[in-house]
Amino acid sequence: MNDARVLVTGGAGFIGSNLANALAAAGNDVIALDNGYLGTPENLSAAVEFVEADVLDEGLPTDVDVVFHLAALSSRQMLEENPRQGARVNIEGFVNVVEQARDDGCDTVVYASTSSAYGSRTEPSPEDMDLEASTGYDASMLGRERYAEYYNDFYDELTCAGARFFSVYQGYGGAEGHKGDYANTVSQFADDIANGESPVLWGDGTQTRDFTHVDDIVRGLELIADHELAGVYNLGTGDPYSFNEMVELINDALGTAVEPEYEPIPLENYVHDTCADITRIREATGWEPEVDFEEGVRRVCAPYRTSA
């Protein structure tokens, strides 16, 4: 994308700020909208216009060519702590943004969904498999997808495409240093090990995740918008790693030998394994992940090696 006017909701958060900064660097006119709950304008480059607002507000700056709707209460824990607000933000907020965008003549919306509704699977998960809302977070994001289906079916001029993210990561040196327990596990574990602390793994550490670097997520979102896609698309690697393997890679990258601690899994219906089938996005856009997990871990750990 270049020379477009773009709105990124949740634009000062982790994925949102990476997307907003990349789009601005490519020559787009970018507005990052955020209410400051999980994001901070310090994540944004000077080339990005920051607007402090909530996706439930009226009068949003939706007179744009493309809306990337990434704003959400984005974890199981957040929805369990405040299910009403989670439903309002994740579903009503989505509808509010799309309606205002449509009224302003914007016909391309790309939005964040979730891969957690696939449940626990070691086989690659395709987009058309049966899904289950095992948590309030799953339910709210699948509600977002159902509304997107309605918009795609009912309005010929409007395209809504959802991206189901798989375990997106970057280091604290990216845009998650302020998020604490809400930051991705790769950055949390790397920070623990770099400081000589044992990371705490649930169970026996054999659970797997399809860890996907934020740079690949950003490219995928851009391509979805460029191709004006509709429907839902997985953004993952199809190459999962266990938490034990992650700790080993971090130790290798840092030159340390910190052993993890193990605790019983505290959650029911815990997702033990994830793996993306990326056939659909590859066939639609040619997108492939470019940052393998070993390289991604080295990137996460590099600032600690530099400052040592």
C-alpha positions in Angstrom: 0.0 0.0 0.0 1.1 3.5 -0.7 -0.5 7.0 -1.1 -3.7 5.9 0.7 -5.5 7.4 3.7 -5.7 4.7 6.4 -7.2 4.4 9.8 -5.8 1.8 12.3 -8.0 1.3 15.3 -6.1 0.0 18.3 -3.3 1.8 16.4 -1.1 2.6 19.4 -1.1 -1.1 20.6 1.3 -3.9 19.8 0.2 -5.0 16.3 -1.6 -1.7 15.5 1.5 0.5 16.0 3.7 -1.9 14.0 1.2 -1.7 11.2 0.6 2.1 11.4 4.4 2.8 11.4 5.0 0.5 8.5 2.1 2.0 6.5 3.4 5.5 7.2 6.9 4.6 6.2 5.5 3.4 2.9 4.0 6.8 2.1 0.5 6.4 3.4 -1.5 9.0 5.4 -2.1 7.1 8.6 -4.3 7.8 11.5 -3.8 5.6 14.6 -6.9 5.7 16.9 -6.5 4.3 20.4 -8.1 4.9 23.9 -4.9 4.1 25.7 -6.1 0.9 27.4 -3.4 -1.3 25.9 -1.7 1.1 23.7 0.5 4.2 24.1 1.3 6.9 21.5 5.0 6.4 22.4 4.8 3.3 20.1 4.1 5.5 17.1 6.5 7.3 14.7 6.2 11.0 14.1 4.7 10.3 10.7 1.5 8.8 12.2 -1.3 11.0 13.3 -2.6 9.9 16.8 -6.2 10.3 17.8 -7.2 9.5 21.3 -10.7 8.0 21.0 -12.8 4.9 21.6 -14.2 2.6 19.0 -17.6 3.1 20.7 -17.5 6.8 20.1 -19.4 8.8 17.5 -17.5 11.0 15.0 -14.6 8.7 14.4 -12.1 9.6 11.6 -13.4 7.0 9.1 -13.2 9.2 6.0 -10.4 7.0 4.7 -9.6 4.5 2.0 -9.0 1.6 4.3 -9.9 0.8 7.9 -7.7 -1.7 9.8 -9.8 -2.5 12.8 -7.5 -4.0 15.4 -9.0 -2.5 18.5 -10.2 -5.2 20.9 -10.1 -6.5 24.4 -7.7 -9.1 23.3 -7.5 -12.0 25.8 -9.5 -14.6 27.6 -8.6 -13.0 30.9 -9.9 -9.5 29.9 -13.3 -11.0 28.8 -13.6 -13.0 32.0 -12.9 -9.9 34.2 -15.4 -7.8 32.3 -17.6 -9.8 29.9 -20.1 -7.0 29.2 -17.4 -4.5 28.3 -15.6 -7.1 26.2 -18.8 -7.8 24.2 -19.4 -4.1 23.7 -15.8 -3.3 22.6 -15.3 -6.4 20.4 -18.7 -6.6 18.8 -20.5 -3.3 19.1 -17.2 -1.4 18.6 -16.7 -3.4 15.3 -20.2 -2.6 14.1 -19.8 1.1 15.1 -16.6 1.5 13.2 -17.9 -0.3 10.1 -21.1 1.7 10.0 -19.2 5.0 10.3 -16.7 3.9 7.6 -19.5 2.9 5.3 -21.3 6.2 5.8 -18.0 8.0 5.0 -17.6 6.0 1.7 -14.8 3.6 2.9 -15.3 0.2 1.2 -12.4 -1.8 2.6 -12.3 -3.1 6.1 -9.7 -5.5 7.5 -10.2 -6.6 11.0 -8.6 -8.7 13.7 -10.2 -12.0 14.7 -8.7 -14.9 16.6 -7.3 -18.4 16.0 -8.2 -19.6 19.6 -11.6 -20.7 18.4 -10.0 -23.6 16.6 -9.3 -25.1 20.0 -6.4 -27.4 20.6 -5.0 -29.0 17.4 -1.6 -30.4 16.4 -2.8 -30.6 12.7 -3.0 -27.4 10.7 -6.3 -25.6 11.2 -8.1 -24.5 8.0 -10.5 -21.6 8.0 -13.5 -23.7 7.1 -13.3 -26.1 10.0 -16.0 -26.1 12.7 -15.3 -23.6 15.5 -16.3 -23.5 19.1 -16.6 -20.5 21.4 -15.0 -22.0 24.5 -14.4 -18.6 26.1 -16.1 -15.2 26.1 -13.2 -13.9 24.0 -13.8 -16.6 21.3 -17.5 -15.7 21.4 -16.9 -12.0 21.0 -14.5 -12.4 18.1 -16.7 -15.0 16.3 -19.5 -12.5 16.7 -17.4 -10.0 14.9 -16.9 -12.5 12.1 -20.7 -13.1 11.8 -21.3 -9.4 11.5 -18.6 -9.2 8.8 -20.4 -12.0 6.9 -23.6 -9.9 7.0 -21.8 -6.8 5.7 -20.2 -8.8 2.8 -23.5 -10.4 1.8 -25.6 -7.3 2.2 -23.5 -4.5 0.8 -21.9 -5.1 -2.6 -19.6 -2.2 -2.4 -18.1 -3.2 1.0 -15.5 -5.8 1.7 -14.7 -7.1 5.2 -11.8 -9.5 5.7 -10.9 -11.0 9.0 -7.4 -12.1 10.0 -7.1 -15.0 12.5 -3.7 -14.3 14.2 -1.6 -17.1 15.6 0.6 -16.2 18.6 2.0 -12.9 17.4 5.3 -11.9 19.0 8.0 -9.3 19.1 10.4 -8.3 21.9 9.9 -5.7 24.6 12.0 -3.5 22.4 9.1 -3.4 20.0 5.7 -2.2 21.3 4.9 -4.3 24.3 7.3 -3.2 27.0 4.4 -1.5 29.0 2.0 -4.4 28.9 3.4 -6.7 31.6 1.4 -9.9 31.9 -0.5 -9.1 28.7 2.6 -9.1 26.6 3.4 -12.1 24.4 5.1 -15.1 26.0 8.2 -14.9 23.9 9.0 -11.4 25.1 8.1 -12.2 28.7 10.3 -15.4 28.8 13.2 -13.7 27.1 13.1 -10.8 29.6 13.0 -13.3 32.5 15.9 -15.3 31.2 18.0 -12.3 30.3 17.6 -11.2 33.9 18.5 -14.6 35.3 14.9 -15.5 36.3 13.2 -18.8 35.6 10.2 -18.5 33.2 7.1 -20.2 34.6 5.7 -22.7 32.2 2.3 -24.4 32.6 2.1 -28.1 32.6 5.2 -29.9 31.3 6.1 -27.3 28.7 5.2 -29.5 25.7 2.3 -27.3 24.6 2.9 -25.8 21.2 2.2 -22.5 19.6 2.4 -21.3 16.0 4.6 -18.3 16.9 4.3 -15.6 14.1 6.5 -12.6 14.0 4.7 -9.2 13.9 6.5 -8.2 10.7 4.8 -11.1 8.9 1.5 -10.2 10.4 1.9 -6.6 9.1 2.7 -7.8 5.6 -0.3 -10.1 5.7 -2.7 -7.3 6.7 -1.4 -5.0 4.0 -1.8 -7.7 1.3 -5.4 -8.5 2.5 -6.2 -4.8 2.0 -4.4 -4.5 -1.3 -6.4 -7.5 -2.7 -9.7 -6.2 -1.2 -10.4 -9.7 0.1 -13.6 -10.8 1.9 -14.0 -13.7 4.4 -11.4 -14.9 7.0 -7.7 -15.7 6.6 -5.2 -17.4 8.9 -2.0 -15.6 9.5 0.5 -18.1 11.0 3.5 -20.1 10.0 2.3 -23.8 10.1 5.5 -24.6 12.0 4.7 -24.7 15.8 7.2 -24.9 18.6 6.8 -26.1 22.2 7.4 -23.8 25.1 10.3 -26.0 26.1 11.8 -25.4 22.7 11.2 -21.7 23.0 13.1 -21.6 26.3 16.0 -23.5 24.7 16.2 -21.1 21.8 16.2 -18.1 24.1 19.0 -19.6 26.1 20.9 -20.3 23.0 20.4 -16.7 21.7 21.4 -15.2 25.0 24.3 -17.6 25.9 22.5 -18.5 29.1 21.4 -21.7 30.8 18.3 -20.7 32.8 16.0 -23.6 33.6 12.2 -23.0 33.5 9.8 -23.7 36.4 6.7 -25.7 35.9 3.3 -25.1 37.4 -0.1 -27.0 36.9 -2.3 -25.6 34.2 -4.8 -23.4 36.0 -7.4 -23.2 33.3 -10.1 -25.5 32.1 -10.4 -26.0 28.3 -6.8 -24.8 27.9 -5.6 -24.7 24.3 -2.6 -27.0 24.3 -1.6 -26.8 20.7 -2.1 -24.5 17.7 -1.0 -24.7 14.1 -2.2 -22.6 11.1 -3.1 -23.8 7.6 -2.1 -20.9 5.5 -3.2 -22.2 2.1 -6.0 -19.7 1.7 -3.9 -16.5 2.3 -1.1 -17.9 0.2 -3.4 -18.7 -2.8 -5.2 -15.3 -2.5 -2.2 -13.0 -2.1 1.1 -15.0 -2.4 1.8 -14.3 1.3 4.3 -16.5 3.1 5.9 -16.0 6.5 9.5 -14.7 6.1 10.7 -14.7 9.7 11.2 -18.3 11.0 11.0 -18.7 14.8 14.8 -19.2 15.3 15.4 -15.9 13.6 12.5 -14.2 15.4 13.9 -15.3 18.8 17.3 -13.9 17.9 15.7 -10.6 17.1 13.9 -10.6 20.4 17.1 -11.3 22.3 19.4 -9.0 20.4 18.8 -5.9 22.5 19.9 -7.9 25.7 23.1 -9.0 24.0 23.8 -5.4 22.9 23.3 -3.9 26.3 25.2 -6.6 28.2 
